[in-house]
Structure formats: C-alpha cells, structure tokens
C-alpha cells in the first residue's frame, strides 16, 4: 500500500514511519527538518518541504492511498503566529490534496489540547466540545481549528478520522521533544526542581498502534482520544528515578508561586536563549484535563496504554542505545 506520512521526523512520525515500513508498506515521507539519524535506517521515499506550500503537499500526496498527517508546530508560547499557518492552513492544504487525489483515508493527528477545558471536574471524552475561547493558548486554538478543517473536508466527501494524543513519551525521540529533554535532565540530575500539576502521559508506541488500527477500524468522521495515565510531575519524576536510579528533585514549587514567577522566568530564559523550565502556557497545561477517558479508542481501535514505568524503561533504554545517555 502507498502511504504518506507528514512530519515524519517528529516523535510520533518517526515511530509511525518505522512501523509502516516494517509492515511492508511503500512509504513516502514529507518533513521540513531532519534531526540527525531520525530516518537514517528507514527505507522510504523522502520529500523535504513545508505543509504550508500547496504544491509541495500536492506532490507528496499524489498516488497515496493512505495519508497520516502528523506535521504540526507544538508551541507553549502565548503568542505564536506560526501555529496558525502550520496547524490550520497546513491541514487545509492536506485535506484539499487528499480530496483532489482521491485518497482512500486520512488519519489526522490533533491533540488533547483541542478540547474545551471546562468543566474541569468532569471526565474529558470525545463528546467534549472543541475550543472556542479566544483566551486559550494559540496552540490549543490552532489544533481545534485544524480539527474543524478536517470535519469540513469530511462533509465534502473525504474519508478521515482524527486522533487526539495526550502527552507523548517514548523512544525515537530524536529532536528530542520538550518532555524528552525533561526526562534526560532527570536522568542526568540536572533538573533543579519540579512544579505542581500533572498530565496524562501516553507511550508513542501505543499511539502508533492506534494509528495503524485507525486505518481500518476507525469510523469516518469520528475522533478518538488517546490518553494514558495521569501522574503529577513529582510522580513521573519518581518513576523515572526508579528506572534510572537517579534520585528525583526534592523541591516542588507550588502552582501559585510558579504562576507568579513565570513571567520573570520566561524573560530570563529569553535573555539566556534557553527554554524556560516553565511558563504561563505550560503551567496552564498542567492544570487541565486531569480526568480523561480513552474508552472509545479502546473499544473501537483496541487502544491499550501500557504502564508509565514500562514507557520510561523503553524510553531510557533507547536514549542509551543511541548515545543520548551513557550506558
């Protein structure tokens, strides 16, 4: 089968591309940046380009039976115009090309962040409305808008399903991702402290398994929440400590204090040209979506998230295998 993967050098894309090649598909990938080794050992056709360019997207999708759209900009900034052009206009280019070339199915990757945050005390599932509040972070709004673009294309005849992963952990994290950098910092003993709050953590390999199942088992026009296990940052760090043998940080900053100093921390980080440990947007993410349900994906796609400890064991083993951590 001819399959196209956009964003193939990202965390999800790199894992998905490998799974498709191992399955025996003929895979063409589209990516904007290629981290070292991201696809070095993968037998696939490669196109370098931007999903914001309709001609590049058209060339990539021509002849494809199945398209996985993983490309996106993940942003924790309070102002980021690029997320709109990539996460919305780029999705529109993808759906238009899929319709034009008669793609059998599109599997679009959205995010748990596309859902409205209220009511926070109730379980989040696929019935929760998409974000409409303009006060929400740009990334969150862009993922909701991209989802709406896909639904509009479905009304025009496109066969598409949408997946909503939670916070992704796991191997083949070549960039590495923000959470990959956090896990490496914990293993190296360089994390000065933690903040209150938590998130639903899910293994990238389980996301990929659900994505493969979504091709044949997902229902046209439906969306599926791929959540894992909700842990506080302190609990996640404790599990990481069990796996690596490195004692986790003892200091956990209360949320009220972290929110108070976030603007100053962000300003200092910009001056030093480093990523801040936290900012107002990342703190917002740690306060939402505590109660999530992946029952629909479990029932229809066979999605079964493994334990967080197993995820971290696999992640750290891979970091050592590729030399990001000493053996």
C-alpha positions in Angstrom: 0.0 0.0 0.0 1.2 3.5 -0.8 1.3 5.6 2.4 2.3 9.2 3.1 3.4 10.4 6.5 3.9 14.1 7.1 6.1 15.3 9.9 7.9 12.0 9.7 11.0 13.2 11.6 8.9 14.2 14.7 8.4 12.0 17.7 5.2 10.4 16.5 6.1 10.5 12.9 9.4 8.7 13.3 7.8 5.9 15.2 4.9 5.6 12.8 7.1 5.6 9.7 9.2 2.8 11.1 6.0 0.8 11.9 4.6 1.2 8.4 7.9 0.2 6.7 8.2 -2.8 8.9 4.6 -3.7 7.9 5.7 -3.7 4.3 4.1 -0.5 3.0 5.6 1.7 0.4 6.1 4.9 2.4 6.7 8.4 1.3 7.5 11.0 3.9 7.3 14.8 4.0 9.3 16.8 6.5 10.6 20.2 7.0 13.6 19.4 9.2 15.6 16.2 9.6 17.3 15.7 13.0 20.4 13.6 12.8 19.6 9.9 12.5 15.8 10.4 12.5 15.3 8.3 9.4 18.8 7.1 8.7 17.9 3.4 8.8 14.4 3.7 7.2 13.7 2.6 3.6 11.3 5.3 2.5 10.9 8.0 -0.2 11.7 11.4 1.2 10.4 14.9 0.3 11.7 17.9 2.1 9.2 20.7 2.2 6.6 22.6 4.1 2.9 21.7 4.6 2.1 25.4 4.0 3.2 25.1 0.4 0.3 23.6 -1.6 2.5 22.5 -4.5 4.8 20.5 -2.2 1.8 18.9 -0.4 0.2 18.0 -3.8 3.5 16.4 -5.0 3.8 14.4 -1.7 0.2 13.1 -1.7 -0.2 12.2 -5.4 -0.6 8.4 -5.7 -1.2 7.8 -2.0 -3.9 5.5 -0.7 -3.5 6.4 2.9 -2.2 9.6 4.5 -1.1 10.2 8.1 -0.9 13.9 8.9 1.5 14.2 11.8 3.1 17.5 10.9 2.4 20.3 13.3 4.1 23.0 15.3 3.9 22.3 19.1 4.1 25.6 20.9 4.0 26.7 24.5 4.2 30.4 23.7 1.4 32.9 24.5 2.0 34.5 21.1 3.0 32.4 18.1 1.6 33.3 14.6 3.2 30.3 13.0 1.0 27.8 14.7 -2.0 29.2 12.8 -0.3 28.8 9.4 1.1 25.3 10.1 -1.7 23.8 12.2 -4.6 25.2 10.3 -3.6 26.4 6.8 -1.3 23.3 6.5 -4.2 21.0 7.4 -6.3 22.7 4.7 -3.6 22.0 2.1 -3.5 18.4 3.2 -7.3 17.8 3.0 -7.6 19.6 -0.3 -4.8 17.4 -1.8 -6.4 14.3 -0.4 -9.8 15.2 -2.0 -8.1 16.1 -5.3 -6.1 12.8 -5.5 -8.9 10.5 -4.2 -7.0 9.4 -1.1 -8.9 6.5 0.5 -8.4 7.6 4.1 -6.7 10.4 6.0 -5.7 9.9 9.6 -5.2 13.3 11.2 -3.3 13.9 14.4 -4.9 16.6 16.6 -4.3 16.9 20.3 -5.9 16.6 23.7 -5.4 20.4 23.8 -8.1 20.9 21.1 -10.9 20.2 23.6 -12.5 22.8 25.8 -11.1 22.8 29.3 -14.3 23.2 31.2 -16.0 21.6 33.0 -12.6 20.6 34.6 -14.2 18.4 37.2 -15.9 16.1 34.6 -14.3 13.4 32.5 -13.0 14.5 29.2 -14.0 12.4 26.3 -14.8 12.8 22.6 -18.2 14.4 23.4 -16.4 17.5 24.9 -16.7 20.5 22.5 -13.7 21.8 20.7 -12.1 25.1 22.0 -13.9 28.3 21.0 -12.5 30.5 23.8 -10.0 33.0 22.3 -8.3 33.4 25.6 -6.9 29.8 25.3 -3.3 29.4 24.2 -2.6 29.7 20.4 -1.5 26.1 20.1 -4.7 24.8 21.6 -6.9 27.0 19.4 -4.9 26.0 16.3 -5.5 22.3 17.0 -9.2 22.8 17.4 -9.3 24.9 14.2 -7.4 22.2 12.3 -9.8 19.6 13.5 -12.7 21.7 12.1 -10.9 21.9 8.8 -10.8 18.1 8.7 -14.5 17.9 9.5 -15.3 20.3 6.8 -13.4 18.1 4.3 -15.4 15.1 5.5 -18.6 16.9 4.6 -17.1 17.3 1.1 -16.5 13.6 0.8 -13.1 12.9 2.4 -12.8 9.8 4.5 -10.9 10.9 7.6 -10.6 10.2 11.2 -8.9 12.3 13.9 -6.7 11.2 16.8 -6.1 13.2 20.0 -3.0 12.1 21.8 -2.2 13.3 25.4 1.4 14.0 26.4 3.7 11.8 24.4 6.7 9.8 25.8 8.8 7.0 24.3 11.6 6.0 22.0 12.8 7.5 18.7 12.6 11.0 20.1 15.4 12.4 18.0 14.9 16.2 18.5 14.4 15.4 21.5 11.0 16.7 22.4 10.4 19.0 25.3 9.4 16.0 27.5 12.3 14.1 26.1 14.6 16.9 27.4 12.9 16.8 30.8 13.5 13.0 31.1 17.1 13.4 30.1 17.6 16.2 32.6 16.1 14.0 35.3 18.4 11.1 34.4 21.4 13.4 34.5 20.5 15.0 37.8 20.2 18.4 36.2 16.6 19.2 36.9 16.7 21.8 39.7 13.1 21.3 40.8 9.5 20.4 39.8 6.2 22.2 39.7 2.8 21.1 40.9 0.3 19.8 38.5 0.4 16.8 36.1 -0.8 15.4 32.9 -1.9 12.3 31.1 1.2 10.5 29.8 1.0 8.1 26.9 3.5 5.9 25.1 4.3 6.8 21.5 4.2 3.1 20.6 0.7 2.8 21.8 -0.3 5.9 19.8 1.2 4.3 16.7 -0.7 1.0 17.3 -3.9 3.0 17.5 -3.0 5.0 14.3 -2.5 1.7 12.4 -5.8 0.4 13.6 -7.5 3.7 12.7 -6.9 3.0 9.0 -9.3 0.0 9.0 -11.2 0.2 12.3 -11.7 3.9 12.7 -15.1 5.3 11.6 -15.3 8.0 9.0 -15.6 11.5 10.6 -15.0 10.2 14.1 -12.3 11.3 16.6 -10.5 9.3 19.2 -8.9 10.4 22.4 -5.6 8.6 23.1 -4.9 9.3 26.8 -2.7 7.3 29.1 -2.1 7.6 32.8 -2.5 10.9 34.7 0.5 11.5 37.0 1.8 14.6 38.7 5.2 15.8 37.7 6.6 14.6 41.0 5.1 11.1 40.4 6.5 11.0 36.9 9.9 12.0 38.3 9.7 9.3 40.9 9.0 6.6 38.3 12.0 8.0 36.3 14.1 7.7 39.4 13.1 4.0 39.8 14.1 3.3 36.2 17.4 5.3 36.2 18.5 5.0 39.8 18.8 8.8 40.0 17.1 10.5 42.9 14.4 12.9 41.7 14.4 16.6 42.7 13.2 17.2 46.2 11.9 20.7 45.5 8.3 21.0 44.1 7.2 24.6 43.5 3.6 25.3 44.4 1.4 26.2 41.4 0.6 29.7 42.8 4.3 30.5 43.2 5.2 29.1 39.8 2.4 31.2 38.2 3.7 34.3 40.0 7.3 34.0 38.8 6.5 32.6 35.3 6.8 36.0 33.5 10.2 36.7 35.1 11.4 33.2 34.4 10.4 33.4 30.8 12.1 36.8 30.4 15.4 35.4 31.8 15.2 32.3 29.6 14.9 34.5 26.5 17.9 36.5 27.5 19.9 33.3 28.0 18.4 31.8 24.8 17.3 28.7 26.6 13.9 27.1 27.1 12.3 28.1 30.4 11.6 25.4 32.9 8.0 26.6 32.8 6.0 29.5 31.5 2.3 30.6 31.8 1.2 28.3 29.0 2.9 25.2 30.2 1.6 25.8 33.7 -1.9 26.1 32.2 -1.4 22.7 30.5 -0.6 21.2 33.9 -3.8 22.3 35.4 -6.3 20.9 32.8 -7.7 17.6 31.6 -7.0 15.6 34.7 -9.9 13.2 34.1 -9.7 11.7 30.7 -11.3 8.7 29.0 -9.9 6.6 26.2 -12.8 4.1 26.3 -13.9 4.9 22.7 -10.4 4.2 21.3 -10.1 1.1 23.5 -13.4 -0.2 22.2 -13.0 0.7 18.5 -9.3 0.7 17.9 -8.0 -1.7 20.5 -6.0 1.0 22.2 -4.4 -0.2 25.5 -1.9 2.2 27.0 1.0 0.4 28.8 2.1 1.4 32.3 4.2 4.6 32.7 7.0 2.6 34.2 7.2 0.4 31.1 7.2 3.5 28.9 10.1 5.1 30.8 12.0 1.8 30.8 11.7 1.7 27.0 12.5 5.4 26.6 15.6 5.4 28.7 16.8 2.2 27.1 16.5 3.9 23.7 18.3 7.0 25.0 21.2 4.8 26.0 21.2 2.8 22.8 21.6 6.0 20.6 24.1 7.6 23.0 22.0 10.3 24.5 22.7 8.8 27.9 25.8 6.8 29.0 25.2 3.1 29.2 
